[in-house]
C-alpha cells in the first residue's frame, strides 16, 4: 500500500477526518514542501564561513588595514548584531521563547563570533592582559552565557560553554586529556557545567538548556575519568569514579529516554573497564578472548535494555 | 531475495510518518496511537543511538574474534583464506538467525554481521588467490578486494535493504579503475561511467516507484550516485580537505576544462531536478555540491585564494538564505510552488538543536592565545611596528 492508499483507508474507516486526510495527503504528495532546515543550514554555514574569514583577514591584513579600521569594523559588527537582537527580541522569559525572526539566532551568533575576533585582536595588538589573556575567555564566556539566556539561543550557549572550557584550559584533544593536570581541570569543568545546568533547571530558568549542559558535562567528565584509568596515578580509583559517573549517565538517560547518555555511559565504561582488565592480561589470545566475551556481554546487555526502554516500533 | 516483506517495509515507513505527523500536531495523540497499533509489525527496532552502540560492540566482537583466529593459526594464506571464509559464512548465518528468531530490523547487530561478512569474504578471496599463486601484486589484490566487496555490498543491500551497503558497493565499483594502470583522465572517466550508470538506473527506479518503498531507497541512492559523479570529476576537491594532497592530477587540458564545466553543471542539474521534483536527498546533495564548486572555483582557475574569500562565501550564503526565505514567505499562503520556509515537522527543530549542541566541538578550536610578540599598534605612536608587522608590508 502506498501512503495515499493508507490515508484514504484511514479516512474511510473514520480514523482521520477529511481535513486531516487532505492536509496529510498534500504533505505526502509534496504539495507543501518545507525548506526550513535547508535555509537554516545555509544561514549557519554562512555565519561560520564569514566569522572564519573575518578572523583570517584580521590576522593576515591588520598592517594594511590599520588598527582603527579593524577595531571600528569589529565593534560596529558586534554593536549592529546586538542592537538588531535587542530591537526585535521578545521580552525576557524564563521559558522557551521562539526566535523573533528567521535570522535572529544567527545574527546573535555572528555578533558573538565577531566579539571573539575583536578580543583576540585587541590582545594581539595591545597586549593589555598579556599572560592573563585568558581573562578574556572568562569574560566572553560570561557574556555569551548571558546572551544565550537573554535571547534563548542554543548556538550561543554552546559557544559560551566551549569558551568557558577554554578558560578552564580544557582542550578537546586526546593529547591534552591524557595529562594529569588537564584531567582534573576537565573533571572540575564537567562537574561545574552539570551543577549549573541542574541549578538553572531547578530554578526553571530556560529548563530546555539542561540537555546541552549535560551533553557537554557528560563528555568532559567521562573522558577525564576514562583518561585517568589510562594514565592516572590510581587507575582503580579513577575506574570507580568512571563507573559511578557512567551509571549515573545511563540511569538518567533511561529515565528521560535520552539514549545518547546511555551510549556515553556504556562506551566510556567499557573503555575504562577494558583498559583495567587488559592491563592484567599478558597473553594476546586471552586479551582477544576478553574482547569477544565482553563484547557479547555488552551487546546482550544493550539488547535487553533496548527491548525494555528503547523500542522504536 | 529481500529478507523483509515489502508490506513490513512500507508499514515501518508509515509508522515514522505517523509519528512525525503526530508530533507536528497534524494528528491527535489518540489518532496516532490507533494508527501506530494498526501499523505494528513483528519486526523489532530500536533507537538510532542504541543501534549505533550495538553496531560498535558487534564490530568489536567480530574484529576480536577474527584477530583471535589469526594469532591462533599458522600465518599461511590458505588457512587465512579458509578461516575468513568460514567466519564470513558464520556472520551471515548469525545475521539470518537473528532476523528470523528475533525479527531484528536496523538493530545494528545484524547490519554489522552482514556488512562484516562481505569484508571478510573479500579478504578471504584475496588470500585464496594469493595461496593459489594466481597473482600476488598489491594492485591485483586491491582489484579483487574491491570487486568482491562491491558485489557483496550489493548483495547485502538486496537482502537487507541497507542503503549504505549499496553506496559502498557503488563506491567500490567506481574505485576499480583507479587500481588499473590507466591515466588519471581515463580512471576518472570510468569512475564517472560507473556512478552515471547507477544514477541512471536508480533514477529510473525512483521515478517508477515514487516516494514510497522502495522508491525512497532509490531516491537516496540516486543522490549518492550524483555526489559520486561530482567527486570523481572535481579535480580540486581534495584542496578543500586539510592535510589532503592539493592540486589537480596530471590530465589533458581538454579534460581539465571539461571537468571544470562539469563541476558547475552537475550541481545545477541536481538542484534543478531536486526543485522540480521536490526531492530532499537530491536537494541536500545539490546544495553541498554547489558549495564545493564555489570553494574549488579559484583553484580550478589558478587564482590565488584570499583571506576574505570565506567572508564573501558567508555573505553569499547568508544573503541567499534570507532572500530566498523572504521570497518564499511573501507568496500566497506563505509559499511558492509548494515550497514553504516554515517548519512543518518537529524533526527539523530536533536536528537544529542537535547541531547547536554539537557546535561545542568546533567552537572549542577558537580559544588559542594570541602570539606573545605582537607588532606595534598604530594607536601607540606610528604605524610601523615590530615583528615585521609594519604598515608597509
Interface residues (C-beta under 8 A of the other chain):
Chain A: X1 X2 X3 X6 X10 X15 X16 X20 X23 X24 X27 X28 X30 X31 X32 X33 X34 X35 X36 X37 X38 X39 X40 X41 X42 X43 X44 X45 X46 X47 X48 X49 X50 X51 X52 X53 X54 X56 X57 X59 X60 X61 X62 X63 X64 X66 X67 X68 X102 X103 X106 X113 X116 X120 X123 X124 X125 X126 X127 X133 X134 X137 X154 X155 X157 X158 X159 X161 X162 X163 X165 X166 X167 X171 X172 X211 X212 X215 X216 X259 X260 X262 X263 X266 X267 X270 X284 X285 X288 X289 X291 X292 X295 X296 X298 X299 X302 X303 X305 X306 X307 X310 X311 X312 X313
Chain B: X7 X10 X12 X14 X15 X17 X21 X26 X27 X31 X34 X35 X38 X40 X41 X43 X44 X45 X46 X47 X49 X50 X52 X53 X54 X56 X57 X58 X60 X61 X63 X64 X65 X67 X68 X71 X72 X107 X109 X210 X211 X212 X278 X280 X283 X284 X287 X291 X307 X308 X309 X310 X311 X312 X313 X314 X315 X316 X317 X318 X319 X320 X321 X322 X324 X325 X328 X335 X338 X339 X340 X341 X342 X343 X344 X345 X348 X351 X352 X353 X355 X356 X357 X358 X359 X360 X361 X362 X363 X364 X366 X367 X369 X370 X371 X374 X375 X377 X378 X379 X380 X383 X385 X389 X390 X391 X392 X393
